């Protein structure tokens, strides 16, 4: 499984921790930036770069993770890209349900909202939960 991950300066510290955690799980990681929190980096830019890299990859087993200060701006930016279904999650229930019902392919989190332990659990839940495939959910996703 490949994970495309990006953050702005507000999410940089959490992104660094999540990358370490994902590598411990043995996953293939592509860090799409930013690479420091020493200066301001705009979340729409990193969302665009991360989504572009994700969409170019024809591999079926992939996810994206985006992190900004709250997760709100970066998730809104990601969802402007056709084929991206990004969900902002602050708990495991939301992470599980967005995979089961919405077949989300991107997870957004807030670096100034979540602690590292909770972020790890959210990521683990998101990447290990499959889409239910129920027709009612397939039909709703097709309307997006």
N, C-alpha and C positions, 0 to 999 in steps of 0.2 A: 504494500500500500504506500502511496506517495502522498505527502502532505505539503501543500503550498501555504506558506505562512508569511504574513506581513503585518507591520504596525507603524503607527506614527510615533512621535517622541513620547506621547503620553502612555503608550502601550509597550514601549521598548523593554522595560524591565520584566514585565510579565511574559512578553514574547521570548526573551532570552531564557527564562525559566521553562516555559512550555517546550521550546526546542530541545533543551537538555532532557526533559521528561520523555519526549517522543523518541529521541535517539536511544534512551534506555529501553524503550519498548521495541527497538530494532526497526523502526520505520524510516523510510527514505524521506528526507526533508529538503525542501527548497526554500531558502530564506530570501524573500523578495524585497527586503528592506523594512524599515530603515535600519541603519547599522550603528546608530549612536543616539543618545538622548541629549547630546550637548547643544543641539540647535533644533529649532522648530521644523517639523516636517508635516506637510499637509496630508490628512487622511484620504482625501479623494485621489491623490496621486498614487499612494501605495495600494489602495483598493483596486485602482485601474491596472497597475502593473501585475498585481497578484492574480486578478481575474483573467487577464490576458494570458499569463503563463499557464494557468489552470486550463483554460479553454483550448489552448494549442495542443495540450497533451491528450492523445486519443485513448490512453489507458482508462479502463473502466474503474479500477480500484484507486480512487483518489478523493481527497477532500481539501478544502481550503479553510484556513483559520485566519481571522483578521482581528486585530486588537488596537483600540484607541483608548482614550481616557475613560469614556463611558461605554463604548461599543456602539453607540447610537449612530454617530456620523459615518463611521466606516461601514456599518451594515447598510445604511441608506445608499451610500455610494456604490457598494457592491451590487445591490439589487437593481441598479440601472443597467446592468449588463445582461443581455439576453442569454439565458441558459444558467444563470446563477440564481440560486435560492438560498439566501443568507439569512440565518436566524440569530438574533441576539439572545443569548442564554445566560441567566444568572443562577441557575440551579439545574440539578440533574433531571428533574421531571420535565422541564421545558426542553432540555437537550434530547431526551428520549422521545418525547412526543413529536418534536419537529422532524426527527428522522422517521418515526413510524408513520406519521400521517402526512407530512409535507415533503418527504424525501429531500430534505435540505442537503445541499452539497457544500455549504460554507457555514462555519460557526463564527459568530462575532462575540467578543467579550470585552469587558471594560477593565483596563489595567489599573484604574483608580477606584474600582468597585470591588473587585474580587481579590481574595488572598490566593496564594499559590496552591495550597492544598485543595481548596474548592475548585480552582481552575483545572487542576489535574483530574479531579473526579468528573467534571463537566466534559472535558476533552475525551476521557476514557468512555464515558457513556455515549457521547456523540459518535465516536468512530466505531464502537462495537454494537451499535443498534442498527438493525436493517429496516428497510422500508417494508411496511405490511403488504403492499401490493393490492390492497382492497380496491375494488372498482370505484367505490364512492370517492376514495382519495385520489385515484388516478384521474378521474373526471375533474375534480376540483383543481388539481395541479395543472391540467391542460388549459384551464381558464386563465391561469396566471400569464 
